[in-house]
Amino acid sequence: MKNVQIPEQLLIDLCNYHIAGMRNPDLDMRIRQGLQVKLNAVKRRSDYQKRRSENHD
């Protein structure tokens, strides 16, 4: 399993949600958006690496 970095504010939001039990629509939206941005970046990087390895074979 690889490590991924997330922005500090997303980490704080996730801690507030899961550890502190804070629940509100703004926090939920920030977490969803932050995770979606990160997931998209991971997917783009994975796709790029696949294409690159296919071209070098």
C-alpha distance matrix in Angstrom:
0.0 3.8 6.7 9.6 13.2 15.7 19.5 21.1 23.4 20.6 19.2 22.8 23.5 20.5 21.8 25.3 24.5 22.5 24.0 27.4 27.9 29.3 29.9 31.6 31.5 30.9 27.8 26.5 27.1 25.5 22.3 22.3 23.2 20.7 17.7 19.2 19.6 16.0 14.9 17.6 16.5 12.9 14.7 17.3 15.0 13.4 17.0 18.3 16.0 17.0 20.6 20.6 19.4 22.0 24.7 24.1 24.5
3.8 0.0 3.8 6.6 10.1 13.1 16.7 18.6 21.1 18.7 17.5 21.2 22.1 19.6 21.0 24.5 24.1 22.5 24.0 27.2 27.9 28.8 29.5 30.9 30.7 29.6 26.7 25.7 26.0 23.9 21.0 21.3 21.6 18.8 16.3 17.8 17.5 13.8 13.4 15.8 14.0 10.7 13.2 15.2 12.6 11.7 15.5 16.2 14.2 15.9 19.2 18.9 18.2 21.1 23.4 22.8 23.7
6.7 3.8 0.0 3.8 6.8 9.9 13.4 15.0 17.7 15.6 14.2 17.8 19.1 16.9 18.1 21.6 21.5 20.2 21.4 24.4 25.5 26.2 27.1 28.5 28.5 27.2 24.1 23.5 23.9 21.5 18.7 19.5 19.7 16.5 14.5 16.6 16.1 12.3 12.8 15.4 13.4 10.8 14.0 15.8 13.4 13.5 17.2 17.7 16.2 18.4 21.4 20.9 20.9 23.9 25.8 25.3 26.6
9.6 6.6 3.8 0.0 3.7 6.6 10.2 12.4 14.8 12.6 11.9 15.7 16.6 14.9 16.6 19.8 19.7 19.1 20.5 23.2 24.1 24.3 25.0 26.0 25.7 24.1 21.3 20.8 20.8 18.3 15.8 16.6 16.4 13.1 11.4 13.5 12.5 8.8 10.0 12.5 10.3 8.4 12.1 13.6 11.6 12.5 16.0 16.5 15.7 18.2 20.8 20.6 21.1 23.9 25.6 25.6 27.3
13.2 10.1 6.8 3.7 0.0 3.8 6.8 9.0 11.7 10.2 9.6 13.2 14.5 13.5 15.1 18.0 18.6 18.4 19.6 21.8 23.0 22.9 23.8 24.6 24.4 22.3 19.6 19.7 19.6 16.5 14.6 16.0 15.4 11.7 11.1 13.6 12.0 8.7 11.2 13.3 11.0 10.3 14.1 15.1 13.4 15.1 18.3 18.4 18.1 20.9 23.1 22.7 23.7 26.6 27.9 27.9 29.9
15.7 13.1 9.9 6.6 3.8 0.0 3.8 6.4 8.3 6.6 6.8 10.3 11.2 10.6 12.7 15.2 15.7 16.1 17.5 19.3 20.3 19.8 20.5 21.1 20.8 18.6 15.9 16.3 16.0 12.9 11.1 12.9 12.2 8.4 8.5 11.3 9.9 7.3 10.4 12.6 10.9 11.1 14.6 15.7 14.9 16.8 19.6 19.9 20.3 22.9 24.8 24.9 26.2 28.7 30.0 30.5 32.5
19.5 16.7 13.4 10.2 6.8 3.8 0.0 3.8 5.5 5.4 6.6 8.9 10.1 10.9 12.7 14.5 15.6 16.7 17.8 18.9 20.2 19.0 19.9 20.0 19.8 17.1 14.7 15.8 15.3 11.7 11.0 13.3 12.0 8.3 10.0 12.6 10.7 9.3 12.9 14.4 12.8 14.0 17.3 17.8 17.4 19.7 22.2 22.2 23.0 25.7 27.3 27.3 28.9 31.5 32.4 33.0 35.3
21.1 18.6 15.0 12.4 9.0 6.4 3.8 0.0 3.8 5.4 5.1 6.3 8.7 9.9 10.6 12.3 14.2 15.4 15.7 16.5 18.4 17.3 18.8 19.2 19.7 16.9 14.2 16.0 16.2 12.5 11.8 14.9 14.2 10.7 12.4 15.5 14.0 12.7 16.1 18.0 16.5 17.4 20.8 21.5 20.9 23.1 25.8 25.8 26.3 29.1 30.9 30.7 32.2 34.9 35.9 36.3 38.5
23.4 21.1 17.7 14.8 11.7 8.3 5.5 3.8 0.0 3.8 5.4 5.0 6.1 8.6 9.8 10.4 12.2 14.2 14.8 15.0 16.4 14.7 15.9 15.9 16.2 13.3 10.8 13.0 13.0 9.3 9.4 12.7 12.0 9.1 11.5 14.4 13.4 13.0 16.2 18.0 17.2 18.5 21.5 22.3 22.3 24.5 26.9 27.2 28.1 30.6 32.3 32.5 34.1 36.5 37.6 38.3 40.5
20.6 18.7 15.6 12.6 10.2 6.6 5.4 5.4 3.8 0.0 3.8 5.4 5.0 6.1 8.6 9.8 10.4 12.1 13.6 14.3 15.2 13.8 14.6 14.8 14.9 12.6 9.7 10.8 11.1 7.6 6.4 9.6 9.5 6.3 8.0 11.3 10.9 10.2 13.0 15.2 14.9 15.8 18.6 19.9 20.1 21.9 24.3 25.1 25.9 28.1 30.0 30.5 31.9 34.1 35.5 36.4 38.3
19.2 17.5 14.2 11.9 9.6 6.8 6.6 5.1 5.4 3.8 0.0 3.8 5.4 5.1 6.1 8.5 9.8 10.5 11.2 12.6 14.1 13.6 15.1 16.2 17.0 15.1 11.7 12.9 14.0 10.9 8.9 12.2 12.8 9.6 10.2 13.9 13.7 12.1 14.6 17.4 16.8 16.9 20.0 21.7 21.3 22.8 25.6 26.4 26.7 28.9 31.1 31.4 32.5 35.0 36.5 37.0 38.8
22.8 21.2 17.8 15.7 13.2 10.3 8.9 6.3 5.0 5.4 3.8 0.0 3.8 5.4 5.1 6.1 8.5 10.0 10.0 10.3 12.2 11.2 13.3 14.4 15.7 13.6 10.3 12.4 13.9 10.9 9.7 13.5 14.1 11.5 12.8 16.3 16.2 15.3 17.9 20.4 20.0 20.5 23.5 25.0 24.8 26.4 29.1 29.9 30.3 32.6 34.7 35.0 36.2 38.6 40.1 40.6 42.5
23.5 22.1 19.1 16.6 14.5 11.2 10.1 8.7 6.1 5.0 5.4 3.8 0.0 3.8 5.5 5.1 6.1 8.6 9.8 9.8 10.6 9.0 10.2 11.0 12.1 10.2 6.7 8.6 10.3 7.7 6.5 10.3 11.5 9.6 10.9 14.2 14.7 14.4 16.6 19.1 19.4 20.0 22.6 24.3 24.7 26.1 28.4 29.6 30.4 32.3 34.3 35.0 36.3 38.4 40.0 40.9 42.6
20.5 19.6 16.9 14.9 13.5 10.6 10.9 9.9 8.6 6.1 5.1 5.4 3.8 0.0 3.8 5.4 5.1 6.0 7.9 9.3 9.7 9.5 10.6 12.3 13.5 12.5 8.8 9.2 11.4 9.5 6.8 10.0 12.0 10.0 9.9 13.5 14.6 13.6 15.2 18.2 18.7 18.6 21.1 23.3 23.5 24.4 27.0 28.4 28.9 30.6 32.9 33.7 34.7 36.8 38.7 39.4 40.9
21.8 21.0 18.1 16.6 15.1 12.7 12.7 10.6 9.8 8.6 6.1 5.1 5.5 3.8 0.0 3.8 5.4 5.3 5.2 6.7 8.5 8.9 11.3 13.6 15.6 14.7 11.0 12.1 14.7 12.7 10.4 13.8 15.7 13.6 13.6 17.2 18.2 16.9 18.6 21.7 21.8 21.6 24.3 26.5 26.3 27.2 30.1 31.3 31.5 33.4 35.8 36.4 37.1 39.5 41.4 41.9 43.3
25.3 24.5 21.6 19.8 18.0 15.2 14.5 12.3 10.4 9.8 8.5 6.1 5.1 5.4 3.8 0.0 3.8 5.8 5.6 4.7 6.2 5.6 8.4 10.6 13.1 12.3 8.8 10.5 13.4 11.9 10.4 13.8 15.8 14.3 14.9 18.3 19.4 18.8 20.5 23.4 23.8 24.0 26.5 28.6 28.8 29.8 32.4 33.8 34.2 36.0 38.3 39.1 40.0 42.2 44.0 44.7 46.2
24.5 24.1 21.5 19.7 18.6 15.7 15.6 14.2 12.2 10.4 9.8 8.5 6.1 5.1 5.4 3.8 0.0 3.8 6.0 5.9 5.0 4.8 6.2 8.9 11.1 11.3 7.7 8.2 11.5 10.9 8.9 11.7 14.3 13.5 13.5 16.6 18.3 17.9 19.0 22.0 22.9 23.0 25.0 27.4 28.0 28.7 31.1 32.8 33.4 34.8 37.1 38.2 39.1 41.0 43.0 43.9 45.2
22.5 22.5 20.2 19.1 18.4 16.1 16.7 15.4 14.2 12.1 10.5 10.0 8.6 6.0 5.3 5.8 3.8 0.0 3.8 6.0 5.5 7.5 9.1 12.3 14.5 14.9 11.4 11.2 14.6 13.9 11.2 13.6 16.5 15.3 14.5 17.8 19.7 18.6 19.4 22.7 23.6 23.0 25.1 27.8 28.0 28.3 31.0 32.8 33.0 34.3 37.0 37.9 38.4 40.4 42.7 43.4 44.5
24.0 24.0 21.4 20.5 19.6 17.5 17.8 15.7 14.8 13.6 11.2 10.0 9.8 7.9 5.2 5.6 6.0 3.8 0.0 3.8 5.5 8.1 10.9 14.2 16.9 17.0 13.5 14.1 17.4 16.4 14.0 16.9 19.5 17.9 17.4 20.9 22.5 21.2 22.3 25.6 26.1 25.5 27.9 30.5 30.4 30.8 33.7 35.3 35.3 36.8 39.5 40.2 40.7 42.9 45.1 45.5 46.7
27.4 27.2 24.4 23.2 21.8 19.3 18.9 16.5 15.0 14.3 12.6 10.3 9.8 9.3 6.7 4.7 5.9 6.0 3.8 0.0 3.8 5.5 9.0 12.2 15.4 15.5 12.3 13.6 17.0 16.1 14.5 17.6 20.0 18.7 18.9 22.2 23.7 22.9 24.3 27.4 27.9 27.8 30.2 32.5 32.7 33.4 36.1 37.6 37.9 39.5 42.0 42.8 43.4 45.6 47.7 48.3 49.6
27.9 27.9 25.5 24.1 23.0 20.3 20.2 18.4 16.4 15.2 14.1 12.2 10.6 9.7 8.5 6.2 5.0 5.5 5.5 3.8 0.0 3.8 6.3 9.9 13.1 14.1 11.2 11.7 15.4 15.4 13.7 16.2 19.0 18.4 18.3 21.3 23.3 22.8 23.7 26.8 27.9 27.7 29.7 32.2 32.8 33.3 35.7 37.6 38.0 39.3 41.8 42.9 43.5 45.4 47.6 48.5 49.6
29.3 28.8 26.2 24.3 22.9 19.8 19.0 17.3 14.7 13.8 13.6 11.2 9.0 9.5 8.9 5.6 4.8 7.5 8.1 5.5 3.8 0.0 3.8 6.7 10.2 10.7 8.2 9.5 12.9 12.9 12.1 14.7 17.1 16.9 17.5 20.2 21.9 22.0 23.2 25.9 27.0 27.4 29.3 31.6 32.3 33.2 35.4 37.1 37.9 39.3 41.5 42.7 43.7 45.5 47.5 48.5 49.9
29.9 29.5 27.1 25.0 23.8 20.5 19.9 18.8 15.9 14.6 15.1 13.3 10.2 10.6 11.3 8.4 6.2 9.1 10.9 9.0 6.3 3.8 0.0 3.8 7.0 8.7 6.9 7.2 10.6 11.6 11.1 12.9 15.6 16.1 16.6 18.8 20.9 21.5 22.4 24.8 26.4 26.9 28.4 30.7 31.9 32.6 34.5 36.4 37.5 38.7 40.7 42.1 43.2 44.8 46.8 48.1 49.4
31.6 30.9 28.5 26.0 24.6 21.1 20.0 19.2 15.9 14.8 16.2 14.4 11.0 12.3 13.6 10.6 8.9 12.3 14.2 12.2 9.9 6.7 3.8 0.0 3.8 5.6 5.5 6.2 8.7 10.2 10.9 12.4 14.4 15.5 16.7 18.3 20.2 21.4 22.4 24.3 26.1 27.1 28.5 30.4 31.9 32.9 34.5 36.3 37.7 38.9 40.7 42.2 43.6 45.0 46.8 48.3 49.8
31.5 30.7 28.5 25.7 24.4 20.8 19.8 19.7 16.2 14.9 17.0 15.7 12.1 13.5 15.6 13.1 11.1 14.5 16.9 15.4 13.1 10.2 7.0 3.8 0.0 3.8 5.5 5.0 6.1 8.6 9.9 10.5 12.1 14.1 15.3 16.3 18.2 19.9 20.8 22.2 24.3 25.6 26.6 28.3 30.2 31.3 32.5 34.4 36.1 37.2 38.7 40.3 41.9 43.1 44.8 46.5 48.1
30.9 29.6 27.2 24.1 22.3 18.6 17.1 16.9 13.3 12.6 15.1 13.6 10.2 12.5 14.7 12.3 11.3 14.9 17.0 15.5 14.1 10.7 8.7 5.6 3.8 0.0 3.8 5.5 5.2 6.2 8.7 9.9 10.6 12.1 14.2 15.3 16.4 18.3 19.8 21.0 22.6 24.3 25.6 27.0 28.7 30.2 31.5 33.0 34.7 36.2 37.5 38.9 40.7 42.1 43.5 45.2 47.0
27.8 26.7 24.1 21.3 19.6 15.9 14.7 14.2 10.8 9.7 11.7 10.3 6.7 8.8 11.0 8.8 7.7 11.4 13.5 12.3 11.2 8.2 6.9 5.5 5.5 3.8 0.0 3.8 5.4 5.1 6.2 8.6 9.9 10.5 12.2 14.1 15.4 16.5 18.1 19.9 21.2 22.5 24.1 25.8 27.1 28.4 30.1 31.6 33.0 34.6 36.2 37.5 39.0 40.6 42.2 43.6 45.3
26.5 25.7 23.5 20.8 19.7 16.3 15.8 16.0 13.0 10.8 12.9 12.4 8.6 9.2 12.1 10.5 8.2 11.2 14.1 13.6 11.7 9.5 7.2 6.2 5.0 5.5 3.8 0.0 3.8 5.6 5.3 6.1 8.6 9.9 10.7 12.1 14.3 15.5 16.3 18.2 20.1 21.1 22.3 24.2 25.8 26.8 28.3 30.2 31.6 32.7 34.5 36.0 37.4 38.8 40.6 42.2 43.6
27.1 26.0 23.9 20.8 19.6 16.0 15.3 16.2 13.0 11.1 14.0 13.9 10.3 11.4 14.7 13.4 11.5 14.6 17.4 17.0 15.4 12.9 10.6 8.7 6.1 5.2 5.4 3.8 0.0 3.8 5.5 5.1 6.0 8.4 9.9 10.4 12.1 14.2 15.1 16.3 18.3 19.9 20.8 22.4 24.3 25.6 26.7 28.4 30.2 31.4 32.8 34.4 36.1 37.3 38.9 40.6 42.3
25.5 23.9 21.5 18.3 16.5 12.9 11.7 12.5 9.3 7.6 10.9 10.9 7.7 9.5 12.7 11.9 10.9 13.9 16.4 16.1 15.4 12.9 11.6 10.2 8.6 6.2 5.1 5.6 3.8 0.0 3.8 5.5 5.2 5.9 8.4 9.8 10.5 12.2 14.0 15.3 16.5 18.3 19.8 21.1 22.6 24.2 25.7 27.0 28.7 30.3 31.6 32.9 34.7 36.2 37.6 39.1 41.0
22.3 21.0 18.7 15.8 14.6 11.1 11.0 11.8 9.4 6.4 8.9 9.7 6.5 6.8 10.4 10.4 8.9 11.2 14.0 14.5 13.7 12.1 11.1 10.9 9.9 8.7 6.2 5.3 5.5 3.8 0.0 3.8 5.5 5.1 6.0 8.4 9.9 10.6 11.9 14.1 15.4 16.4 18.1 19.9 21.1 22.3 24.1 25.7 27.0 28.4 30.2 31.5 32.9 34.5 36.2 37.6 39.2
22.3 21.3 19.5 16.6 16.0 12.9 13.3 14.9 12.7 9.6 12.2 13.5 10.3 10.0 13.8 13.8 11.7 13.6 16.9 17.6 16.2 14.7 12.9 12.4 10.5 9.9 8.6 6.1 5.1 5.5 3.8 0.0 3.8 5.5 5.3 6.0 8.6 10.0 10.3 12.1 14.2 15.3 16.2 18.2 19.9 20.8 22.2 24.1 25.7 26.7 28.4 30.0 31.5 32.7 34.5 36.2 37.6
23.2 21.6 19.7 16.4 15.4 12.2 12.0 14.2 12.0 9.5 12.8 14.1 11.5 12.0 15.7 15.8 14.3 16.5 19.5 20.0 19.0 17.1 15.6 14.4 12.1 10.6 9.9 8.6 6.0 5.2 5.5 3.8 0.0 3.8 5.5 5.1 6.1 8.6 9.8 10.5 12.4 14.3 15.2 16.4 18.4 19.9 21.0 22.5 24.4 25.7 27.0 28.5 30.3 31.6 33.0 34.8 36.5
20.7 18.8 16.5 13.1 11.7 8.4 8.3 10.7 9.1 6.3 9.6 11.5 9.6 10.0 13.6 14.3 13.5 15.3 17.9 18.7 18.4 16.9 16.1 15.5 14.1 12.1 10.5 9.9 8.4 5.9 5.1 5.5 3.8 0.0 3.8 5.5 5.2 6.3 8.6 10.0 10.8 12.5 14.3 15.5 16.8 18.5 20.1 21.3 22.8 24.6 26.0 27.1 28.9 30.6 31.9 33.3 35.2
17.7 16.3 14.5 11.4 11.1 8.5 10.0 12.4 11.5 8.0 10.2 12.8 10.9 9.9 13.6 14.9 13.5 14.5 17.4 18.9 18.3 17.5 16.6 16.7 15.3 14.2 12.2 10.7 9.9 8.4 6.0 5.3 5.5 3.8 0.0 3.8 5.4 5.1 6.0 8.5 9.8 10.4 12.1 14.1 15.3 16.3 18.2 19.8 21.0 22.4 24.3 25.6 26.9 28.5 30.3 31.6 33.2
19.2 17.8 16.6 13.5 13.6 11.3 12.6 15.5 14.4 11.3 13.9 16.3 14.2 13.5 17.2 18.3 16.6 17.8 20.9 22.2 21.3 20.2 18.8 18.3 16.3 15.3 14.1 12.1 10.4 9.8 8.4 6.0 5.1 5.5 3.8 0.0 3.8 5.4 5.0 6.0 8.5 9.8 10.4 12.1 14.2 15.2 16.3 18.1 19.9 21.0 22.4 24.1 25.7 26.9 28.6 30.3 31.8
19.6 17.5 16.1 12.5 12.0 9.9 10.7 14.0 13.4 10.9 13.7 16.2 14.7 14.6 18.2 19.4 18.3 19.7 22.5 23.7 23.3 21.9 20.9 20.2 18.2 16.4 15.4 14.3 12.1 10.5 9.9 8.6 6.1 5.2 5.4 3.8 0.0 3.8 5.5 5.2 6.3 8.8 10.0 10.6 12.4 14.3 15.4 16.5 18.5 20.1 21.2 22.5 24.5 26.0 27.2 28.8 30.8
16.0 13.8 12.3 8.8 8.7 7.3 9.3 12.7 13.0 10.2 12.1 15.3 14.4 13.6 16.9 18.8 17.9 18.6 21.2 22.9 22.8 22.0 21.5 21.4 19.9 18.3 16.5 15.5 14.2 12.2 10.6 10.0 8.6 6.3 5.1 5.4 3.8 0.0 3.8 5.4 5.1 6.2 8.6 9.9 10.6 12.3 14.2 15.3 16.6 18.4 20.1 21.0 22.6 24.5 25.9 27.1 29.0
14.9 13.4 12.8 10.0 11.2 10.4 12.9 16.1 16.2 13.0 14.6 17.9 16.6 15.2 18.6 20.5 19.0 19.4 22.3 24.3 23.7 23.2 22.4 22.4 20.8 19.8 18.1 16.3 15.1 14.0 11.9 10.3 9.8 8.6 6.0 5.0 5.5 3.8 0.0 3.8 5.4 5.1 6.1 8.6 9.9 10.5 12.2 14.2 15.4 16.5 18.4 19.9 21.2 22.6 24.5 25.9 27.4
17.6 15.8 15.4 12.5 13.3 12.6 14.4 18.0 18.0 15.2 17.4 20.4 19.1 18.2 21.7 23.4 22.0 22.7 25.6 27.4 26.8 25.9 24.8 24.3 22.2 21.0 19.9 18.2 16.3 15.3 14.1 12.1 10.5 10.0 8.5 6.0 5.2 5.4 3.8 0.0 3.8 5.5 5.1 6.1 8.6 9.8 10.5 12.2 14.2 15.3 16.5 18.2 20.0 21.1 22.6 24.4 26.1
16.5 14.0 13.4 10.3 11.0 10.9 12.8 16.5 17.2 14.9 16.8 20.0 19.4 18.7 21.8 23.8 22.9 23.6 26.1 27.9 27.9 27.0 26.4 26.1 24.3 22.6 21.2 20.1 18.3 16.5 15.4 14.2 12.4 10.8 9.8 8.5 6.3 5.1 5.4 3.8 0.0 3.8 5.4 5.1 6.2 8.6 9.9 10.5 12.3 14.3 15.4 16.4 18.4 20.0 21.2 22.6 24.7
12.9 10.7 10.8 8.4 10.3 11.1 14.0 17.4 18.5 15.8 16.9 20.5 20.0 18.6 21.6 24.0 23.0 23.0 25.5 27.8 27.7 27.4 26.9 27.1 25.6 24.3 22.5 21.1 19.9 18.3 16.4 15.3 14.3 12.5 10.4 9.8 8.8 6.2 5.1 5.5 3.8 0.0 3.8 5.5 5.2 6.1 8.6 9.9 10.6 12.4 14.3 15.3 16.6 18.4 20.1 21.2 22.9
14.7 13.2 14.0 12.1 14.1 14.6 17.3 20.8 21.5 18.6 20.0 23.5 22.6 21.1 24.3 26.5 25.0 25.1 27.9 30.2 29.7 29.3 28.4 28.5 26.6 25.6 24.1 22.3 20.8 19.8 18.1 16.2 15.2 14.3 12.1 10.4 10.0 8.6 6.1 5.1 5.4 3.8 0.0 3.8 5.4 5.1 6.1 8.5 9.9 10.6 12.3 14.1 15.4 16.6 18.4 20.1 21.5
17.3 15.2 15.8 13.6 15.1 15.7 17.8 21.5 22.3 19.9 21.7 25.0 24.3 23.3 26.5 28.6 27.4 27.8 30.5 32.5 32.2 31.6 30.7 30.4 28.3 27.0 25.8 24.2 22.4 21.1 19.9 18.2 16.4 15.5 14.1 12.1 10.6 9.9 8.6 6.1 5.1 5.5 3.8 0.0 3.8 5.5 5.2 6.1 8.6 9.9 10.6 12.1 14.3 15.4 16.6 18.4 20.3
15.0 12.6 13.4 11.6 13.4 14.9 17.4 20.9 22.3 20.1 21.3 24.8 24.7 23.5 26.3 28.8 28.0 28.0 30.4 32.7 32.8 32.3 31.9 31.9 30.2 28.7 27.1 25.8 24.3 22.6 21.1 19.9 18.4 16.8 15.3 14.2 12.4 10.6 9.9 8.6 6.2 5.2 5.4 3.8 0.0 3.8 5.5 5.1 6.2 8.7 10.0 10.4 12.3 14.3 15.4 16.6 18.6
13.4 11.7 13.5 12.5 15.1 16.8 19.7 23.1 24.5 21.9 22.8 26.4 26.1 24.4 27.2 29.8 28.7 28.3 30.8 33.4 33.3 33.2 32.6 32.9 31.3 30.2 28.4 26.8 25.6 24.2 22.3 20.8 19.9 18.5 16.3 15.2 14.3 12.3 10.5 9.8 8.6 6.1 5.1 5.5 3.8 0.0 3.8 5.4 5.2 6.2 8.7 9.8 10.7 12.4 14.4 15.5 16.9
17.0 15.5 17.2 16.0 18.3 19.6 22.2 25.8 26.9 24.3 25.6 29.1 28.4 27.0 30.1 32.4 31.1 31.0 33.7 36.1 35.7 35.4 34.5 34.5 32.5 31.5 30.1 28.3 26.7 25.7 24.1 22.2 21.0 20.1 18.2 16.3 15.4 14.2 12.2 10.5 9.9 8.6 6.1 5.2 5.5 3.8 0.0 3.8 5.5 5.1 6.2 8.5 10.0 10.7 12.4 14.4 15.8
18.3 16.2 17.7 16.5 18.4 19.9 22.2 25.8 27.2 25.1 26.4 29.9 29.6 28.4 31.3 33.8 32.8 32.8 35.3 37.6 37.6 37.1 36.4 36.3 34.4 33.0 31.6 30.2 28.4 27.0 25.7 24.1 22.5 21.3 19.8 18.1 16.5 15.3 14.2 12.2 10.5 9.9 8.5 6.1 5.1 5.4 3.8 0.0 3.8 5.5 5.2 6.1 8.6 9.9 10.7 12.4 14.6
16.0 14.2 16.2 15.7 18.1 20.3 23.0 26.3 28.1 25.9 26.7 30.3 30.4 28.9 31.5 34.2 33.4 33.0 35.3 37.9 38.0 37.9 37.5 37.7 36.1 34.7 33.0 31.6 30.2 28.7 27.0 25.7 24.4 22.8 21.0 19.9 18.5 16.6 15.4 14.2 12.3 10.6 9.9 8.6 6.2 5.2 5.5 3.8 0.0 3.8 5.5 5.0 6.1 8.6 9.9 10.6 12.5
17.0 15.9 18.4 18.2 20.9 22.9 25.7 29.1 30.6 28.1 28.9 32.6 32.3 30.6 33.4 36.0 34.8 34.3 36.8 39.5 39.3 39.3 38.7 38.9 37.2 36.2 34.6 32.7 31.4 30.3 28.4 26.7 25.7 24.6 22.4 21.0 20.1 18.4 16.5 15.3 14.3 12.4 10.6 9.9 8.7 6.2 5.1 5.5 3.8 0.0 3.8 5.4 5.2 6.2 8.7 10.1 10.9
20.6 19.2 21.4 20.8 23.1 24.8 27.3 30.9 32.3 30.0 31.1 34.7 34.3 32.9 35.8 38.3 37.1 37.0 39.5 42.0 41.8 41.5 40.7 40.7 38.7 37.5 36.2 34.5 32.8 31.6 30.2 28.4 27.0 26.0 24.3 22.4 21.2 20.1 18.4 16.5 15.4 14.3 12.3 10.6 10.0 8.7 6.2 5.2 5.5 3.8 0.0 3.8 5.5 5.1 6.2 8.8 10.3
20.6 18.9 20.9 20.6 22.7 24.9 27.3 30.7 32.5 30.5 31.4 35.0 35.0 33.7 36.4 39.1 38.2 37.9 40.2 42.8 42.9 42.7 42.1 42.2 40.3 38.9 37.5 36.0 34.4 32.9 31.5 30.0 28.5 27.1 25.6 24.1 22.5 21.0 19.9 18.2 16.4 15.3 14.1 12.1 10.4 9.8 8.5 6.1 5.0 5.4 3.8 0.0 3.8 5.4 5.2 6.4 8.9
19.4 18.2 20.9 21.1 23.7 26.2 28.9 32.2 34.1 31.9 32.5 36.2 36.3 34.7 37.1 40.0 39.1 38.4 40.7 43.4 43.5 43.7 43.2 43.6 41.9 40.7 39.0 37.4 36.1 34.7 32.9 31.5 30.3 28.9 26.9 25.7 24.5 22.6 21.2 20.0 18.4 16.6 15.4 14.3 12.3 10.7 10.0 8.6 6.1 5.2 5.5 3.8 0.0 3.8 5.4 5.2 6.4
22.0 21.1 23.9 23.9 26.6 28.7 31.5 34.9 36.5 34.1 35.0 38.6 38.4 36.8 39.5 42.2 41.0 40.4 42.9 45.6 45.4 45.5 44.8 45.0 43.1 42.1 40.6 38.8 37.3 36.2 34.5 32.7 31.6 30.6 28.5 26.9 26.0 24.5 22.6 21.1 20.0 18.4 16.6 15.4 14.3 12.4 10.7 9.9 8.6 6.2 5.1 5.4 3.8 0.0 3.8 5.5 5.5
24.7 23.4 25.8 25.6 27.9 30.0 32.4 35.9 37.6 35.5 36.5 40.1 40.0 38.7 41.4 44.0 43.0 42.7 45.1 47.7 47.6 47.5 46.8 46.8 44.8 43.5 42.2 40.6 38.9 37.6 36.2 34.5 33.0 31.9 30.3 28.6 27.2 25.9 24.5 22.6 21.2 20.1 18.4 16.6 15.4 14.4 12.4 10.7 9.9 8.7 6.2 5.2 5.4 3.8 0.0 3.8 5.6
24.1 22.8 25.3 25.6 27.9 30.5 33.0 36.3 38.3 36.4 37.0 40.6 40.9 39.4 41.9 44.7 43.9 43.4 45.5 48.3 48.5 48.5 48.1 48.3 46.5 45.2 43.6 42.2 40.6 39.1 37.6 36.2 34.8 33.3 31.6 30.3 28.8 27.1 25.9 24.4 22.6 21.2 20.1 18.4 16.6 15.5 14.4 12.4 10.6 10.1 8.8 6.4 5.2 5.5 3.8 0.0 3.8
24.5 23.7 26.6 27.3 29.9 32.5 35.3 38.5 40.5 38.3 38.8 42.5 42.6 40.9 43.3 46.2 45.2 44.5 46.7 49.6 49.6 49.9 49.4 49.8 48.1 47.0 45.3 43.6 42.3 41.0 39.2 37.6 36.5 35.2 33.2 31.8 30.8 29.0 27.4 26.1 24.7 22.9 21.5 20.3 18.6 16.9 15.8 14.6 12.5 10.9 10.3 8.9 6.4 5.5 5.6 3.8 0.0
